[in-house]
Amino acid sequence: AYLQLAAAAVDRAQMFMSRDVDPNDKTWFSTCGLMGPKGDFTPKKSWYYVYTMKNVLKNTRYAGEIKSSNANVSIYKFKDISSTKTVYAVWARTSQNLKVGAFPIELSSAVKNARVINLENSSISGDEKALTVSNGLVRLDVTEKPLFLLTE
């Protein structure tokens, strides 16, 4: 949702509720928080994912949606405001546990270095790995959990 808000030119968004009301309650919004209920503010997996996204996209601005070769995969481009860094948010926009292996993303031929950051539980910076850029192309294993492709 935060990525789509950025694409819609919304410059600020607010979380409805930062903590759960009652993790045992089946009522709507009882478990919508990013951390446990009052008295137990233990971060949930979603807290780490949002925090990582905030860290990765710091100092960037939405620069457009990139045409995808798969109708179920979204690619949003973010440009750093003070450097040559570009971040691509990539994810399958379905809710069917879709996995797209070795999904190709075409980059500028000038890009020589790329890294991927996968969201990880218990990490505010994710799991970062170097990627091989071959003729301006990288390949990623895409799921419904966003990942971030960084180039410079």
C-alpha positions as semicolon CSV with decimal commas, in nm:
position;residue;x (nm);y (nm);z (nm)
1;A;0,000;0,000;0,000
2;Y;0,283;0,243;0,082
3;L;0,442;0,181;-0,259
4;Q;0,112;0,245;-0,434
5;L;0,061;0,563;-0,231
6;A;0,403;0,685;-0,350
7;A;0,301;0,608;-0,709
8;A;-0,017;0,812;-0,656
9;A;0,198;1,113;-0,552
10;V;0,086;1,097;-0,188
11;D;0,378;1,247;0,004
12;R;0,272;1,129;0,350
13;A;0,076;0,833;0,482
14;Q;-0,024;0,733;0,830
15;M;-0,059;0,385;0,972
16;F;-0,412;0,324;1,106
17;M;-0,285;0,164;1,425
18;S;0,073;0,086;1,519
19;R;-0,014;-0,191;1,765
20;D;-0,257;-0,478;1,781
21;V;-0,564;-0,445;2,001
22;D;-0,597;-0,815;2,080
23;P;-0,415;-1,088;1,884
24;N;-0,680;-1,344;1,992
25;D;-0,978;-1,140;1,875
26;K;-1,122;-1,220;1,528
27;T;-1,282;-0,873;1,497
28;W;-1,162;-0,658;1,207
29;F;-0,857;-0,446;1,285
30;S;-0,782;-0,629;1,612
31;T;-0,454;-0,754;1,467
32;C;-0,373;-0,484;1,210
33;G;-0,079;-0,332;1,397
34;L;0,291;-0,357;1,329
35;M;0,361;-0,467;1,686
36;G;0,196;-0,655;1,972
37;P;-0,086;-0,522;2,191
38;K;-0,056;-0,263;2,468
39;G;0,200;-0,385;2,719
40;D;0,374;-0,607;2,463
41;F;0,515;-0,388;2,189
42;T;0,715;-0,670;2,031
43;P;0,767;-0,590;1,662
44;K;0,582;-0,816;1,419
45;K;0,726;-0,928;1,085
46;S;0,539;-0,644;0,916
47;W;0,718;-0,388;1,138
48;Y;1,055;-0,508;1,007
49;Y;0,931;-0,504;0,648
50;V;0,799;-0,147;0,670
51;Y;1,114;-0,029;0,850
52;T;1,336;-0,187;0,583
53;M;1,131;-0,025;0,306
54;K;1,166;0,313;0,480
55;N;1,543;0,268;0,507
56;V;1,587;0,151;0,147
57;L;1,374;0,431;0,000
58;K;1,521;0,707;0,219
59;N;1,605;1,016;0,008
60;T;1,432;0,877;-0,300
61;R;1,134;0,995;-0,500
62;Y;0,896;0,792;-0,711
63;A;1,009;0,810;-1,074
64;G;0,746;0,598;-1,247
65;E;0,623;0,249;-1,314
66;I;0,839;0,033;-1,538
67;K;0,666;-0,178;-1,802
68;S;0,671;-0,539;-1,688
69;S;0,690;-0,845;-1,911
70;N;0,447;-1,016;-1,673
71;A;0,105;-0,860;-1,606
72;N;0,117;-0,990;-1,247
73;V;0,450;-0,825;-1,161
74;S;0,479;-0,458;-1,066
75;I;0,801;-0,259;-1,094
76;Y;0,820;0,089;-0,943
77;K;1,127;0,306;-0,994
78;F;1,261;0,544;-0,728
79;K;1,550;0,789;-0,786
80;D;1,775;0,916;-0,511
81;I;1,751;1,296;-0,481
82;S;2,124;1,349;-0,425
83;S;2,308;1,065;-0,602
84;T;2,290;0,831;-0,898
85;K;2,128;0,553;-0,694
86;T;1,811;0,403;-0,836
87;V;1,583;0,167;-0,644
88;Y;1,329;-0,060;-0,810
89;A;1,052;-0,208;-0,594
90;V;0,945;-0,537;-0,751
91;W;0,661;-0,767;-0,644
92;A;0,383;-0,992;-0,768
93;R;0,058;-0,804;-0,714
94;T;-0,153;-1,115;-0,668
95;S;-0,269;-1,290;-0,352
96;Q;-0,224;-1,648;-0,469
97;N;0,131;-1,716;-0,345
98;L;0,261;-1,645;-0,697
99;K;0,631;-1,701;-0,759
100;V;0,804;-1,589;-1,078
101;G;1,154;-1,735;-1,100
102;A;1,440;-1,565;-1,284
103;F;1,220;-1,268;-1,377
104;P;1,418;-1,041;-1,615
105;I;1,454;-0,669;-1,544
106;E;1,616;-0,455;-1,807
107;L;1,845;-0,182;-1,676
108;S;2,047;0,086;-1,845
109;S;2,352;-0,053;-2,024
110;A;2,558;0,184;-1,806
111;V;2,464;-0,010;-1,491
112;K;2,748;-0,238;-1,387
113;N;2,658;-0,302;-1,022
114;A;2,328;-0,411;-0,877
115;R;2,216;-0,547;-0,541
116;V;1,890;-0,699;-0,426
117;I;1,743;-0,648;-0,081
118;N;1,493;-0,907;0,038
119;L;1,271;-0,829;0,335
120;E;1,364;-1,033;0,643
121;N;1,203;-1,085;0,981
122;S;1,413;-0,933;1,264
123;S;1,610;-0,703;1,030
124;I;1,558;-0,333;0,954
125;S;1,793;-0,347;0,656
126;G;1,686;-0,676;0,492
127;D;1,908;-0,937;0,334
128;E;2,132;-0,773;0,072
129;K;2,308;-0,966;-0,204
130;A;2,510;-0,863;-0,508
131;L;2,360;-0,948;-0,847
132;T;2,520;-1,027;-1,180
133;V;2,439;-0,768;-1,446
134;S;2,464;-0,918;-1,793
135;N;2,410;-0,688;-2,094
136;G;2,203;-0,452;-1,881
137;L;1,980;-0,732;-1,752
138;V;1,931;-0,884;-1,406
139;R;1,711;-1,174;-1,307
140;L;1,517;-1,190;-0,981
141;D;1,298;-1,444;-0,808
142;V;0,980;-1,244;-0,755
143;T;0,707;-1,321;-0,503
144;E;0,419;-1,127;-0,349
145;K;0,662;-0,991;-0,089
146;P;0,829;-0,681;-0,238
147;L;1,202;-0,685;-0,298
148;F;1,425;-0,392;-0,377
149;L;1,676;-0,376;-0,660
150;L;1,946;-0,111;-0,608
151;T;2,165;0,022;-0,888
152;E;2,424;0,296;-0,904
